[in-house]
Amino acid sequence: MASTDEGDFINAPLTAERMSMTEPPIEDLKIFPVDVRTLPGLRQFPWRDNTDGKVYDVLKGEEPVDSVHPFYVSDPGVVIICPPEDEYQRILTGRHWILFATDESIRRVKDGDDPEQVRSEDEKINKIENLRVGIAGLGTVGMNITATAVRVGFKKFSVAELPDERVENHNLNRLLPATQADLGKRKIDVTRREVALINPYAEFNYFGGIDRESALAFVDSCDVVISSLDNPEAMWWLHYYAHEQGKPVLLISDTGSGSTFDLYDYRDPETKIFNGRVSEEDIREGHFDKIVFDVMRHHILLRIPRDMLRFFLLKVSGNVDYLAQEAPSALLTSTFAIDALTRISTGEKMRKSSSVSSRRALDTWIQSIKRVPMRIGIIIEILREMKK
């Protein structure tokens, strides 16, 4: 296609030739200062709102659209022209796909095969790109994992979040896609924008909040669920239907200077809901508090860093009414999530639980030994407070 200057390009009609263009290359993308609403036929990022079953286009506000053209991504006042989907996906993952590749692909590249050809034929990469990732909750864990996963190459997302959850000032220390300009905006909209601006070809399905009915539709739509919910009843239904359908659930938490990870691998028919620690009878009788206690006792108390333990002591004793969270820990949760999603997509085995702490990793052996009795003392105090 012949090159043209910016003015000619903007004034040119959206012909078939323009819509299928592969230039300019991604490294030389031009940003055009125009009102995208003046370009007929232009669509931004298609997203399906499963609360009403319609597909929306952010440029048209809340007006449903019949079709979308994902060759363009826009932000207010600019248009970014993207190459076709296959080429864009290759460019997006071009400098890191080798980290996830099979041993056979590494050997082929070392033997002189074309890396781009090898990438297109790599079984693991194809599985990553086709894994349907479910993210329940768009707080510190959910929003940051979504923003990271789309950059790695995952491109099929089902997202659940209450429609009225909005970005507040205290969120800005850890919700990396959000800025001051997003204060008051819905978390689902900020997340959707982030995904769209990184990969306009990504699939994005929204399910509202999680309850008994929406949990079934949500789990139906994905291959793996990442749970970052804080509502015990919603957590139960998410696990109930994932167990019923044989789909794994990842529980990942940010813990001050660290992160904890648990896999509820319902692909194994022998795995019970919440690994058998919470029964259906408990739920029928309304004992949702057992879910909270199980998460606190197994997922958090035994593995979180001492700084977060000290905070939990204040939390359970009623001295503070918030949850201490920060960006570094949020990034650690994303690291856990990406590796876990990769392993799930390829069927590779992994631990059922793990944890990491940057402060613990930097402690000397003497510091680590000295802090053991202090840690035990704090845990005992927390358990006492929880039984009151």
N, C-alpha and C positions, 0 to 999 in steps of 0.2 A: 504494500500500500504506500502510495506517495506521501511524503511528509508534508505537513502544513503548519502554518503558524497558529498561535493560540486563538487569535481573533477569527480566522477562517474556520478553525475547528468548532468553536463555540457556536458560530452562526450556521454551520452545516446541518442539514436535516439528519435525523436519526435513521439513516438508510440501513439496509441489510449489511452493506459493506462495513459501515461504522460499527454496527452492533457485533460483528464477528471479528473485529480487529484484534490483532495480537501485539500491536505496538502502541505506545512505547514500552520497552521492557520495564520490569518492576523497579530496577535500580534508578531509572530516570523518570519515574512518574511525575507528571506535572499536576499542580493544583491550580484549578481555574476559579477565580473569584466571581462566581455568577450565582444567581438565584436559581437553584435547581428546579424550582417549581415552574419555571418558564420553559423548561425543556419537555416537550410533549412525549409521552410514552416512557418517561424515566421512572424507574422504580428503585427504591433503596434496598431494604433487606426484608425478605418475606418471613413472617413469623406467624405461627399458628397459635391462636388463643383457644385452648381446649375447654375453657369455661363456656364458650359459646360456639365453638367449632368453626370459626371464621378465620380467614387469613387477612392480616392487616399490613399496611404499608405506612411506615412512620411519616413519610412526606405528606400523606393525605390525612394525618391525624387519626381519628377513630373510624375512618371510612373503609369498609372492607374492599378488597380488590379481587378481581377474577384471576389475574395473572401478574407475574413479576418478571423482571429481567435483571438477573444478578450480576451483570457485567459492570455495574456501577455501584459505588458506595458513596454516600454523601454525608457531610456534616453541615450544619447551618452555614450557607454561603459558599461552599466549595463542592467540587466534583472531583472524585479520584477515579481514574480509568484503570480497570484491572484486566489482565489477560484472561483468556478462557480458563475454566475451572482446573483442568488437568495441569496446565502450565503454572497456574497460580499456586496450586498445592505443592508442586515440585519446588517452586521458588521459596515458598514459605518454610518448607522443611529441608531445604537444600543443604544447610550447614550443620544439621544435627541428626538427620535420619540414620546415619551410620551408627550412632550410639544405640539404636534399637534394632539394628539389622541382624539377620541370621549369620551364623558362622560361615555358611556357604557364600553369602553375599560379600563378606569381608574377604574371603579367599578369592572370589572372582575379581574384585576390585584390585587386590594385590597382584593378581595375574595379568592385569592390564585391560580388563573389560571396562566398557564405558559405564561410569558410575550412575549416570542418569538412566540408562537401560536397566542396570542392576536394581536400582531403586524401584523402578516400575514393576519389576518382577518379584520383588522381595515379599514373601508370604507374611512376615510379621508386620511390615509396614501397611500392607493392604488390610490386614485385620484391625490394626489400630484405627485406620481411617474409617472403617465400617462399624466399629463398636458403637452401640447406642448407649450413651452415658446418661444416667439419671441423677440429677442433683436436687436433693430435697432440702430447701433452706438456703437463703442467699445472705447469710451473715459473714463473719470472718472466714469461715471455712468454705462455704459454698461459692461465694462470689469470686474469691481468689483462685479456687481450684478451676472454676469455669474459665477465668481469664488466662490461666496457665495452660489448661488443656487445649484450648483452641490454638494457641501458639505452637504447641508441640505437634499438632496435626490431627487431633480428634476433631470431628466436624459434625457429629450427630448428637444433639443435646435435647433432653427433656428436663424441664426446670419447674420446680414447685416452690411457690412463695406466696404468702398472704398478699392480696392486691393492695393493701394500704400500708405495707411496710415501706418506710421512706428513709432516705439518708439523713442523718442528723450530725451535728457537729462532732459528737463524741465518736462517730464511726470513722472519721477521716484519718485516725492514727493507724488504721489497719485495713480498710477497704481500698485496696490499691487502685482500682479503676475509677474511684470517686474523687471529686475535687470540691472546692468551695462552690463552684458553679452548679453542683448537683444537689446542694442542700434543699430538702423538701421534695426531691424527685423520688419516684418509686424505685425500689431496689431492682425490681424486675426490668425496668426501663434502662437503668444504668448498665445492668449486666447485658441486656440485649444489644445495646449500643456498642459495648466493648467487643462482643463477639462479631457483630456486623463489620466493625471497622478493622478487625484483624483478618477475618475470612468471610467475605460476603456470600460465599457459597455454602456456608454452614447451615445445617437444619436446626431450627430452634422452635421447640414446642413448649407452650406454657400451660400449666395446669392449676393455677391458683393455689390455695392452701390445701393441706393434706387432711382429709377426713376419711371415713370408711368408704364412701363412694369414689372420691377422687383418687384414693390410694390405689384402687384396683386398676383404673385407667392409666395412672402414672406408671405403675410397675409393668403393665402390658406393653408400654411404649419403649422400654429400655432393656438392655442386656445385663446391666449392673447398676446398683443403686449406691450413691454416696449419701449418707444420712448426716445432716448437721442440724437436725430438729431439736427443739428443747421442750416440745409438748409430748408428754408420755403417751397419751392416747394416739396421737398421730404416729409416733414411733412404733407403737404396737401394730397398727394396721399396715404400715409399710413393711414390717418384718413378716406379718401374717401372710400377705399376698406374695411377697418375695419367696417365702418358704413354700407356699402352695405352687408357685411356678418354677421353683428350682433355680432362682437367680441370686447371686451373691450380694451381700450388703456390706459396705465398708463404713465403719464408724471411725472417723478421724477427728481429733480434737487438738486445738492449740492450747498449750499449757505453759504460759509465761515464756521461759527461755527454751521451751521444748515442744514436742508434739507426740501424741500417742496414737496408735493404730490398732484396730481390731477388724478381723475378717469373720463374718458370719457366712460360712460357705454353704448356702442352701442348694448348691449343685449336688452335694452329697446327700442322698435321701436319708441318711442316718442322723444328719444334723437337725437338732430340735430348735424351735424358735427361741431366740436369745440363749442358745446353747443349753436349753432346758432349765435355766435359772428363773424364768418367769413362765407360769403355766396359763393355759386358757381359762382355767377355773379362777385364778387370781384376777384375770381381766374381767370375767363375767361378774365377779363380785366387786368390781371397781377398784381393785388394788393396783392402780397404775403407779403408785408411789414405789412399788417394788422395782419397776424399770429404772427409776431415778436412783434408787439405792444400789441396784446392780451396776449401773454405769459408774456411779461414784466409787463404789468399792473396788470393782475389778478393773475398770477402764482407766480410772484416774488416780485413786489414792495410792496404789501400789507402785506407780511408775512415773508420776509427774515430778518435776524438779522441786527442790526445797522452797524456792521463792514462791511458787504457786501453792504449795502446801500451806505456807504461812497465810497466804491470801484466803484460802478456803476455810481456815480456822476462823478468820474474821467474818466470812460469808455465812457459815452455818451457825455462828453464834449471834448473828443479827446485827453486827457492827457496821456492815456495808450492804447495800442493796443492788449491787451491780456485779458484772463479771469482768475481771481484769484481763485485757487482751491487748496485743500489740502486733505490729506488722512483721517483725522477724519470725515470730512463731507462726504467723499465717503463711509465710513462705515455706516453712518446714512442712506444714500440712500439705501444701501443693506438691512438694517433692515426694512425700509418701504416696500421695494419690496417683501421680503420674506413673510411678513405677508399678504400683498395684494394678492400675488399669491396663498397663502394657502386659503384665503377666496374665491377667484375666483374659485379655483378648486372644492370647496365644496358648492358653491352657497351661502355662508354666506354674509350678508349685511355688508356694510362699509360706511364710510363717502365719499363724493365726493371730498373733499379736506381737507388737513391738513398740519401742519408744526411743526417743532421742532427746538429748538436752545439750545445747551448746555450752552452757556453764559447767555442766558435769564433765563434758569432754575436755574442758580447759583446766579443770581442777587438777592439782597435783595428787599423788597417792595419799599423802599425809592429810590434805584437806578432805579428800573423799572419806577416809577412815574416821576423822574427827566428826564428820557430819552425820554418820550413821545413827548414833544415839539421839542426836537432836531431831533427826527425821522421824525416828520411832516415837519420840515423845510427842511430836506434833500430830502424828496420825492417831495416837491414843486420845489426844484431846479432841480431835475432830469427831471420832467415833462416839465419844461421850456426848458431845453436843448433838449429834444426829439422833441419839436415842432419847433425848429429852422430850 
